[in-house]
């Protein structure tokens, strides 16, 4: 029987965690630790006072006899018990205090340290059309996120030095009974007539996590052997719908004025709200939604159920938005939709995606046009022709295949075969010889055999993708695939995933090296993270290039000689 020590036990998460552990008395014993206030009902378990994390006290005696420590006492906001924290205090608590606690835990004989971090470590905005993953490059912007990232790095070093197992968990916004973390702060703002902290959610793929689900996961991280020295992003698995985000302030105010739960149900989800305010990460490029929802009902996907059916924006509204962005300094736009190829079908005056692209190309001052995601079944000859003759559409196409097996594609409800997909690739490569192709692939879909998997490897070898986003199939409650029989064993899935990844990486390195020795137009995006004497930019085919430059070049398109291919990026030099 393992003894688990929980810090921050009188907080919202720590409290729920202790109660959950008490309900599993046959498996665990609990020691609840807190800095201040009362600690639940101490008759059923051990309690201990730790004092302030800022003071770095001797914890050894308090920790002795415990097997695992779950640290829930770090600060997830700048608000402290005695008021607002400054960055120095935040650093002392979240970094120095946490690292000291980990070293003390090792001294006391604790074998595993579970650290409750935050999705703030990953950053405020996801890449267009993608989610955050545990191996995504952290880009924290807030002081809290930066401090937690530093704590994660220092904890990893402690684990390497001592052999103690470190597990890092980054949850998004947590909800549940009596949760005050969001609504309490919003209420204060409403009471004082302060502006609500609302931002555009157009480009963000975020999820919530229920307190019960988070607690269950933390317990799993405390005990499961495969969790050792891993970092996890945990959520309920369904994205937060933002269809009615424009009503958020109204709903919050109603909630607090009525002092009751407010449920806002739309009978139909065909409404598109224009002119919502947005905050751009980059001044020179921006995502632009051209449609919402999805009609495809792929058997593994929850999107059509939570985001509704396809709704296309009026082309005049799209053009007006892009013109406004260009006037504000934007030179590149990314057109976004679950399936951009089916754009315009529900408009009163139907317009194809290819026709929309032609209209956007006419906008003066706009230099580059990108788009995602394209569904293979709807990629038309008209679109291929427009891409071939365009001077602004980037030479990059993200074309998710998901599987190379026609049998599995049918079970996925993808509406194309392996042969059809290869024919589409042939057409686009014939029309645009220098096109860069990327894709999504799912491994381990229910019923996938070794033969099916070999078909996937075969299509990877035939197409020779510049890169591929590879995923292990995961159940989404409410989807047809979740109820399918013949779920593939985990060990088989992992083996196939590793083999696929090796194949993809080898081919990608070969494909991405073909431009070495050529000159290419590059949009400079940032000063290099690792070497401030370099800048980083992106070619039309979406590959990265690092070359000497300075901050004044950001947002400009320059010509660069590609000196050396490094597998997935190039080192170059600015052409005079």
C-alpha positions in Angstrom: 0.0 0.0 0.0 1.5 3.3 -1.1 1.5 6.4 1.1 0.9 9.6 -0.9 1.7 13.1 0.4 -0.5 15.9 -1.0 0.7 19.5 -0.7 -1.8 22.3 -1.1 -4.4 20.0 0.5 -6.7 22.9 1.5 -6.8 24.2 -2.1 -9.4 23.3 -4.6 -7.4 20.6 -6.4 -5.5 19.3 -3.3 -8.8 19.0 -1.3 -10.5 17.0 -4.1 -7.4 14.8 -4.5 -7.3 14.0 -0.8 -11.0 13.1 -0.8 -10.5 10.8 -3.8 -7.6 9.0 -2.2 -9.6 8.5 1.0 -12.2 6.7 -1.2 -9.5 4.2 -2.2 -8.3 3.2 1.3 -7.5 -0.3 0.2 -4.9 1.1 -2.2 -3.5 4.2 -0.5 -2.9 6.0 2.7 -2.8 9.8 2.7 -0.8 12.5 4.4 -2.3 15.9 3.8 0.0 18.9 3.9 -0.8 22.6 3.8 0.8 25.9 4.6 -2.2 27.6 6.3 -5.9 27.3 7.2 -7.7 24.1 8.2 -6.9 20.8 6.6 -10.2 19.0 5.9 -11.2 16.5 8.5 -8.0 15.2 10.0 -9.6 12.2 11.8 -9.3 9.9 8.7 -5.7 10.6 7.7 -2.4 12.2 8.7 -1.9 15.9 8.5 1.2 18.1 8.5 2.0 21.8 8.4 4.8 22.8 5.9 5.1 26.5 6.3 5.8 28.9 3.5 7.5 27.6 0.3 9.5 30.9 0.3 11.3 30.0 3.5 12.7 26.7 2.3 12.3 24.9 5.7 13.5 21.3 6.6 10.8 19.0 5.3 12.5 15.7 5.9 10.6 14.7 9.0 7.2 15.8 7.5 8.0 13.6 4.4 9.4 10.5 6.0 7.4 7.3 5.3 5.8 8.6 2.1 6.3 6.9 -1.3 5.0 9.6 -3.6 4.6 13.4 -3.3 1.9 15.2 -5.4 2.8 18.9 -5.3 -0.4 21.0 -5.7 0.9 24.1 -3.9 2.5 26.1 -6.6 0.9 29.3 -7.7 -1.2 29.2 -10.9 -1.9 33.0 -10.8 -0.3 36.2 -9.5 -2.9 36.4 -6.8 -1.6 35.2 -3.4 -3.3 34.7 -0.1 -2.3 38.1 1.1 -2.8 39.9 -2.2 -1.1 40.1 -5.6 2.4 38.6 -5.9 5.3 40.3 -7.7 7.5 38.3 -10.1 10.2 37.9 -7.5 7.8 36.3 -5.0 6.4 34.1 -7.7 9.9 32.9 -8.6 10.7 32.1 -4.9 7.5 30.1 -4.6 7.1 28.3 -7.9 10.8 27.7 -8.7 13.0 27.9 -5.6 10.4 26.6 -3.2 9.4 23.7 -5.5 13.0 22.6 -6.2 13.8 22.7 -2.5 10.8 20.6 -1.8 11.9 18.0 -4.4 15.3 17.8 -2.9 13.9 17.4 0.5 11.5 14.7 -0.8 14.5 12.8 -2.1 16.3 13.1 1.2 13.2 11.7 2.9 13.2 8.6 0.6 10.3 9.6 -1.6 10.7 7.9 -5.0 8.3 9.9 -7.2 7.5 13.6 -7.3 4.4 14.6 -9.3 4.3 18.3 -10.1 1.0 20.1 -11.0 2.1 22.7 -13.6 -0.1 24.5 -16.0 -0.9 24.8 -19.8 0.4 28.4 -19.4 3.8 26.8 -19.9 2.9 26.1 -23.6 1.8 29.6 -24.2 -1.4 31.7 -24.8 -2.1 30.6 -28.4 -1.9 27.3 -30.3 -0.5 27.1 -33.8 -3.2 27.5 -36.4 -5.3 24.3 -36.8 -3.3 22.4 -34.1 -3.4 21.6 -30.5 -0.7 21.7 -27.9 1.1 18.4 -27.2 3.4 17.4 -24.5 6.5 17.7 -26.8 5.3 21.1 -28.2 7.9 23.8 -27.8 7.0 25.8 -24.7 6.4 29.5 -25.3 5.1 30.9 -22.1 4.2 34.6 -22.1 2.8 35.1 -18.6 5.1 35.4 -15.5 3.3 32.4 -14.1 4.0 30.3 -17.2 7.6 31.3 -17.3 8.1 30.5 -13.7 6.4 27.1 -14.0 8.6 26.2 -17.1 11.7 27.1 -15.1 10.4 24.9 -12.2 9.8 22.0 -14.7 13.4 22.3 -16.0 14.9 22.4 -12.6 12.9 19.5 -11.4 14.1 17.5 -14.4 17.7 18.2 -13.4 16.9 17.1 -9.8 15.5 13.9 -11.2 18.6 13.3 -13.3 20.9 14.0 -10.3 19.0 11.9 -7.7 17.2 9.2 -9.7 13.9 10.3 -8.2 11.1 10.0 -10.8 9.6 13.3 -11.9 6.1 13.5 -13.4 4.9 16.8 -14.8 1.2 17.5 -15.5 -0.1 20.6 -17.3 -3.9 21.0 -17.1 -5.9 23.7 -18.8 -8.7 25.6 -17.1 -10.3 23.4 -14.4 -14.0 23.2 -13.8 -16.2 21.5 -11.2 -18.5 22.0 -8.2 -17.6 25.1 -6.2 -14.7 26.0 -8.5 -13.8 29.7 -8.1 -10.7 30.0 -10.1 -12.3 31.7 -13.1 -15.7 32.9 -12.0 -14.5 34.4 -8.8 -12.1 36.7 -10.6 -14.6 37.6 -13.3 -17.1 38.5 -10.6 -14.6 40.9 -9.1 -14.1 42.6 -12.5 -17.9 42.8 -13.0 -18.4 44.3 -9.5 -15.8 47.0 -10.2 -16.9 47.6 -13.8 -13.5 46.6 -15.1 -13.0 45.3 -18.7 -13.4 41.6 -18.9 -10.3 39.7 -20.1 -11.8 38.3 -23.3 -9.8 37.5 -26.3 -10.4 35.9 -29.7 -10.5 32.1 -29.6 -10.6 31.7 -33.3 -7.2 30.1 -33.6 -7.0 28.3 -30.3 -7.7 24.6 -29.8 -8.2 24.5 -26.0 -10.0 22.1 -23.7 -11.3 22.2 -20.2 -10.7 19.5 -17.6 -13.1 18.4 -15.0 -11.8 18.3 -11.4 -12.7 14.6 -11.1 -10.9 13.7 -14.3 -7.8 15.7 -13.2 -7.7 14.0 -9.8 -8.0 10.5 -11.3 -5.2 11.3 -13.7 -3.0 12.6 -10.9 -3.5 9.4 -8.9 -2.6 7.4 -12.1 0.6 9.5 -12.4 1.5 8.7 -8.8 1.4 5.0 -9.4 1.6 4.0 -13.0 5.2 2.8 -14.0 5.0 4.3 -17.5 4.3 7.8 -16.0 7.9 8.1 -14.7 9.8 11.1 -16.0 7.0 12.0 -18.4 5.2 15.3 -19.2 1.5 15.2 -19.7 -1.1 17.6 -21.1 -4.4 16.5 -19.6 -8.0 17.5 -20.7 -11.4 16.0 -21.1 -10.7 15.3 -24.7 -13.4 17.6 -26.2 -12.5 21.2 -27.3 -14.3 24.1 -25.7 -16.9 25.3 -28.2 -16.6 29.0 -28.9 -19.6 29.4 -31.0 -21.2 31.8 -28.6 -18.0 33.3 -27.1 -19.3 36.8 -28.0 -22.0 36.3 -25.3 -19.6 35.3 -22.6 -19.7 38.6 -20.7 -23.5 38.7 -20.8 -23.7 35.1 -19.5 -21.2 35.8 -16.7 -23.1 38.8 -15.5 -26.4 36.9 -15.7 -24.9 34.1 -13.6 -23.8 36.4 -10.8 -26.9 38.6 -10.8 -29.3 35.6 -10.7 -27.0 33.5 -8.4 -28.0 30.4 -10.3 -26.6 28.2 -13.1 -27.1 29.7 -16.5 -27.4 27.4 -19.5 -27.4 28.9 -23.0 -28.6 26.4 -25.6 -28.8 27.2 -29.3 -31.4 25.3 -31.3 -29.3 25.8 -34.4 -25.6 26.4 -34.8 -25.7 28.2 -38.1 -25.0 31.7 -36.7 -21.7 33.4 -37.7 -20.8 36.5 -35.7 -18.6 39.0 -37.5 -16.3 41.7 -36.3 -15.3 40.1 -33.1 -12.2 41.7 -31.6 -9.0 39.7 -31.9 -5.4 39.8 -30.6 -2.7 38.8 -33.1 0.5 37.1 -32.1 2.3 38.4 -35.2 1.9 41.8 -36.8 2.8 40.5 -40.2 0.7 37.3 -40.5 -2.7 36.2 -39.3 -5.2 33.4 -39.4 -8.6 34.0 -41.0 -11.5 31.7 -40.5 -13.5 31.2 -43.7 -15.9 28.6 -42.4 -16.9 26.7 -39.2 -18.2 23.2 -38.4 -17.9 20.0 -40.4 -20.2 17.7 -42.4 -17.8 14.8 -42.8 -18.4 12.7 -39.6 -15.2 10.8 -39.6 -15.8 7.9 -37.2 -13.0 8.9 -34.9 -13.8 12.7 -34.7 -16.0 14.6 -32.3 -15.9 17.9 -34.2 -19.3 17.7 -36.1 -21.0 16.9 -32.8 -19.6 19.8 -30.8 -19.1 22.4 -33.6 -22.1 21.8 -35.7 -22.5 21.6 -39.5 -20.5 23.5 -42.0 -21.2 27.2 -42.2 -19.3 29.3 -44.7 -18.6 33.0 -44.1 -19.8 35.5 -46.7 -16.9 36.1 -49.1 -17.4 39.9 -48.8 -16.8 39.6 -45.0 -13.7 37.5 -45.6 -12.3 40.0 -48.1 -13.1 42.9 -45.9 -11.3 41.3 -42.9 -8.2 40.5 -45.0 -8.1 44.0 -46.5 -8.2 45.4 -42.9 -5.4 43.0 -41.9 -3.2 44.1 -44.9 -3.8 47.7 -44.1 -2.5 46.9 -40.6 0.7 45.4 -41.9 -0.2 41.8 -42.6 1.6 40.2 -45.6 0.5 36.6 -45.1 -2.8 35.0 -44.2 -3.7 31.5 -43.3 -7.3 30.6 -44.4 -8.8 28.2 -41.8 -11.6 25.7 -41.8 -12.2 22.1 -40.8 -12.4 21.3 -44.6 -11.6 24.4 -46.6 -12.2 22.5 -49.9 -16.0 22.4 -49.2 -16.2 26.2 -48.7 -19.2 28.0 -50.1 -21.6 25.1 -50.5 -24.2 26.6 -48.1 -24.0 30.2 -49.3 -27.1 31.8 -50.9 -24.8 32.5 -53.9 -22.5 29.4 -53.9 -18.8 30.0 -54.4 -16.1 27.4 -54.6 -12.9 27.6 -52.5 -10.9 28.0 -55.7 -13.0 31.0 -56.6 -12.5 32.5 -53.2 -8.8 32.1 -53.5 -8.9 34.0 -56.8 -10.7 36.9 -55.2 -8.3 37.0 -52.2 -5.3 37.0 -54.6 -6.5 40.4 -56.0 -6.0 42.1 -52.6 -3.1 44.6 -53.1 -0.4 44.4 -50.5 -1.1 40.7 -49.6 2.0 38.7 -50.5 1.2 35.1 -49.3 -1.8 32.9 -49.0 -1.9 29.6 -47.0 -4.8 27.4 -46.1 -5.7 24.3 -44.0 -7.1 21.8 -43.7 -7.9 20.1 -47.1 -9.9 17.0 -47.3 -8.7 14.7 -50.1 -12.2 13.8 -51.2 -13.0 17.4 -52.0 -9.7 18.6 -53.5 -10.9 19.6 -57.0 -9.1 19.9 -60.3 -10.3 23.6 -60.3 -8.4 24.2 -57.0 -5.3 22.5 -58.4 -5.4 24.7 -61.5 -5.7 27.9 -59.4 -2.8 26.8 -57.2 -0.7 26.1 -60.3 -1.2 29.6 -61.8 -1.2 31.6 -58.5 1.6 34.0 -57.7 0.6 34.3 -54.0 -0.6 30.8 -52.9 2.2 29.1 -51.0 3.8 25.9 -52.4 2.5 23.9 -49.5 -0.5 21.6 -49.1 -1.5 19.8 -45.9 -3.5 16.8 -47.1 -4.3 14.4 -44.3 -4.4 10.8 -45.4 -5.0 9.2 -41.9 -4.4 5.7 -43.2 -3.0 4.0 -46.3 -5.4 1.2 -46.1 -8.6 1.5 -48.1 -10.3 -0.9 -45.7 -9.4 1.3 -42.7 -10.3 4.5 -44.6 -13.8 3.1 -45.1 -14.1 2.3 -41.4 -12.9 5.9 -40.7 -15.7 7.2 -43.0 -13.2 9.2 -45.0 -14.9 8.7 -48.4 -11.8 8.0 -50.5 -9.5 5.0 -51.2 -5.7 4.7 -51.2 -5.8 4.7 -55.0 -7.9 7.9 -55.1 -5.6 9.7 -52.7 -2.5 8.8 -54.8 -4.2 10.1 -57.9 -4.9 13.4 -56.2 -1.2 13.6 -55.2 -0.2 12.8 -58.8 -2.3 15.6 -60.1 -1.1 18.2 -57.7 2.6 17.2 -58.2 2.1 17.4 -62.0 0.6 20.9 -61.8 2.9 22.2 -59.0 6.2 20.2 -59.2 7.8 22.0 -56.3 4.8 21.6 -53.9 5.5 20.6 -50.3 3.2 17.9 -49.1 2.4 17.3 -45.4 -0.1 15.0 -43.8 -1.8 13.5 -40.7 -1.6 9.7 -40.0 -3.4 7.7 -37.3 -1.9 4.5 -36.1 -3.8 1.8 -34.2 -7.3 2.5 -35.4 -9.7 -0.3 -34.3 -9.3 -3.3 -36.5 -6.0 -2.2 -38.0 -4.0 -5.3 -39.0 -0.3 -5.5 -39.9 -1.3 -5.6 -43.6 -3.3 -2.4 -43.1 -0.2 -0.8 -41.5 2.0 -1.9 -44.3 -0.4 -0.1 -46.7 0.2 3.1 -44.6 4.0 2.6 -44.8 3.6 2.1 -48.6 1.7 5.4 -49.1 4.3 7.2 -47.1 7.1 5.8 -49.3 5.1 6.6 -52.5 4.1 10.2 -51.6 7.4 11.1 -49.8 6.0 13.7 -47.5 8.0 16.7 -46.4 6.7 16.0 -42.9 3.8 14.1 -41.2 1.9 14.6 -38.0 1.7 11.0 -36.6 -0.9 10.2 -33.9 -1.8 7.1 -31.9 -5.5 6.5 -32.1 -7.3 7.6 -29.0 -11.0 7.1 -28.2 -13.3 10.1 -28.2 -16.5 9.4 -26.3 -19.5 9.8 -28.5 -17.8 8.8 -31.7 -18.6 5.6 -33.6 -15.0 4.4 -33.4 -15.0 4.5 -29.6 -17.6 1.6 -29.6 -15.8 -0.5 -32.3 -14.5 -3.9 -31.5 -11.0 -5.1 -32.2 -9.2 -2.2 -30.4 -5.5 -2.7 -31.1 -3.3 -3.7 -28.1 -1.1 -0.8 -26.8 2.2 -2.7 -27.4 1.3 -3.3 -31.0 0.3 0.3 -31.5 3.5 1.6 -30.0 5.6 -0.7 -32.2 3.8 0.5 -35.3 4.0 4.1 -34.3 7.8 3.9 -33.8 8.3 2.2 -37.2 6.1 4.8 -38.9 7.9 7.7 -37.2 11.3 6.3 -38.3 10.2 6.0 -41.9 8.6 9.5 -41.9 11.7 11.1 -40.4 14.1 9.4 -42.9 12.1 10.4 -45.9 11.5 13.9 -44.6 15.2 14.5 -44.2 15.8 13.4 -47.7 13.0 15.4 -49.2 13.8 18.6 -47.3 17.4 18.6 -48.5 16.5 19.1 -52.2 16.6 22.9 -52.1 20.2 23.1 -50.8 22.2 25.4 -53.0 19.1 27.4 -54.3 17.8 30.9 -53.5 14.4 31.2 -51.9 12.1 34.0 -50.7 11.7 33.8 -47.0 9.3 35.6 -44.6 11.3 36.6 -41.5 9.4 35.7 -38.4 11.6 36.2 -35.4 15.0 36.5 -33.9 16.4 33.0 -33.4 15.7 31.5 -30.0 19.1 30.0 -29.6 21.4 32.5 -31.4 20.4 36.2 -31.4 22.8 36.9 -34.3 20.4 34.8 -36.5 16.8 35.3 -37.6 14.3 32.6 -38.5 12.0 32.7 -41.4 9.7 30.5 -43.4 9.8 29.6 -47.1 6.8 29.3 -49.3 6.9 25.5 -48.8 6.7 26.1 -45.0 10.2 25.0 -44.2 12.3 27.0 -41.7 15.5 28.8 -42.6 18.0 30.3 -40.1 20.4 33.0 -41.3 22.3 36.1 -40.1 20.1 39.1 -39.5 18.5 41.3 -36.9 15.1 42.3 -35.5 14.6 45.0 -38.1 14.0 42.3 -40.7 11.0 40.7 -39.0 7.9 40.8 -41.2 9.8 41.3 -44.4 10.2 38.9 -47.3 13.9 38.6 -48.3 15.9 36.4 -50.7 18.1 33.8 -49.0 20.7 31.4 -50.3 20.3 28.0 -48.7 23.8 26.9 -47.8 23.1 23.7 -45.8 20.2 21.4 -45.2 19.9 20.3 -41.6 17.2 17.7 -42.0 14.1 19.7 -41.2 15.5 23.2 -41.7 18.2 25.1 -43.6 21.1 27.4 -42.7 21.3 30.2 -45.2 22.7 33.6 -45.9 21.0 36.8 -47.1 21.5 37.5 -50.8 22.9 41.0 -51.4 
